[in-house]
């Protein structure tokens, strides 16, 4: 059995760590040298130290950028601009895969794209969190729409909002979120996020969406 067949038989996923790679190469006398060779030939790609994906010509399916985001730096969950687009709230996608973490904010420029992480309080990390399961049974952590929006409001330092009207203008005109989508958001959950984050800006977000809902009823 050639090396590629061995790897693909032993490693079922497109994303894998160093230990899985060593296990797949356990019958080789010098597995670390073999890893260097696999990297040089593009059979595998190092995303960051200890984390890999198969090269373009050797994949059986697309790798999951969301799973990679959870693995590159944690604890973290996909959120902010990427999650807002994932949920269909904003029309434009994000070039970077954006996440939030309870640790220091970081960014990682990798061969498979840019991954950005912003800090949120640990008290609010699990509020509004979703677990998205893939077809193969694996899963990644994703901010629900309310959490993704709250994370953006809390993390965007240049955001100057002082009134409900200004907040709604930003949501509707700058982020281009449809009014009907805003009205469907869970106000109770947004209020819980505001309390967990101790964020007046997220409180204003919840109040503004509440006033929009009243106007539409």
BELQUI-V92370 format. One record per residue. N is the residue number from 1. RES is the residue in one small letter. SS is DSSP state (A for helix, B for strand, O for the rest). OMEGA is omega as a letter, one per 30 degrees, with the letter a starting at -180 (NA if undefined). Layout:
n/res/ss/omega
N/RES/SS/OMEGA
N/RES/SS/OMEGA
This chain:
n/res/ss/omega
1/x/O/a
2/x/O/a
3/x/A/a
4/x/A/l
5/x/A/l
6/x/A/l
7/x/A/a
8/x/A/l
9/x/A/a
10/x/A/a
11/x/O/a
12/x/O/a
13/x/O/l
14/x/O/l
15/x/B/a
16/x/B/a
17/x/B/a
18/x/A/a
19/x/A/l
20/x/A/l
21/x/A/l
22/x/A/l
23/x/A/l
24/x/A/a
25/x/O/a
26/x/O/a
27/x/O/l
28/x/O/a
29/x/O/a
30/x/O/a
31/x/A/a
32/x/A/l
33/x/A/l
34/x/A/l
35/x/A/l
36/x/A/l
37/x/A/l
38/x/A/l
39/x/A/a
40/x/A/a
41/x/O/l
42/x/O/l
43/x/O/l
44/x/B/a
45/x/B/l
46/x/B/l
47/x/B/l
48/x/B/a
49/x/O/l
50/x/O/a
51/x/B/a
52/x/B/l
53/x/B/l
54/x/B/l
55/x/O/a
56/x/A/a
57/x/A/a
58/x/A/l
59/x/O/l
60/x/O/l
61/x/O/l
62/x/O/l
63/x/O/a
64/x/O/l
65/x/A/l
66/x/A/l
67/x/A/l
68/x/A/a
69/x/A/l
70/x/A/a
71/x/A/a
72/x/A/a
73/x/O/a
74/x/O/g
75/x/O/a
76/x/B/l
77/x/B/l
78/x/B/a
79/x/O/l
80/x/A/a
81/x/A/a
82/x/A/a
83/x/A/l
84/x/A/l
85/x/A/l
86/x/A/a
87/x/O/l
88/x/O/a
89/x/O/a
90/x/O/a
91/x/O/a
92/x/O/l
93/x/O/l
94/x/O/l
95/x/O/l
96/x/O/l
97/x/B/a
98/x/B/a
99/x/B/l
100/x/B/a
101/x/B/l
102/x/O/l
103/x/O/l
104/x/O/l
105/x/O/a
106/x/B/l
107/x/B/a
108/x/B/l
109/x/B/a
110/x/B/l
111/x/O/a
112/x/O/l
113/x/B/a
114/x/B/l
115/x/B/a
116/x/B/a
117/x/B/l
118/x/B/a
119/x/B/l
120/x/O/l
121/x/O/l
122/x/A/a
123/x/A/a
124/x/A/a
125/x/O/a
126/x/O/a
127/x/O/l
128/x/O/a
129/x/B/l
130/x/B/l
131/x/B/a
132/x/B/a
133/x/B/l
134/x/O/a
135/x/O/a
136/x/O/l
137/x/O/l
138/x/O/a
139/x/B/l
140/x/B/a
141/x/B/a
142/x/B/l
143/x/B/l
144/x/O/a
145/x/A/l
146/x/A/a
147/x/A/l
148/x/A/a
149/x/A/l
150/x/A/l
151/x/A/l
152/x/A/a
153/x/A/a
154/x/A/a
155/x/A/a
156/x/O/a
157/x/O/a
158/x/O/a
159/x/O/a
160/x/O/a
161/x/O/a
162/x/O/a
163/x/O/l
164/x/A/a
165/x/A/l
166/x/A/l
167/x/A/a
168/x/A/l
169/x/A/l
170/x/A/a
171/x/A/a
172/x/A/a
173/x/A/a
174/x/A/l
175/x/O/l
176/x/O/l
177/x/O/a
178/x/O/a
179/x/A/a
180/x/A/l
181/x/A/l
182/x/A/a
183/x/A/l
184/x/O/a
185/x/O/a
186/x/O/a
187/x/A/l
188/x/A/l
189/x/A/l
190/x/A/l
191/x/A/l
192/x/A/l
193/x/A/l
194/x/A/l
195/x/A/a
196/x/A/a
197/x/A/a
198/x/O/a
199/x/O/l
200/x/A/a
201/x/A/l
202/x/A/l
203/x/A/l
204/x/A/l
205/x/A/a
206/x/A/a
207/x/A/a
208/x/A/l
209/x/A/l
210/x/A/l
211/x/A/l
212/x/A/a
213/x/A/l
214/x/A/l
215/x/A/a
216/x/A/a
217/x/O/NA
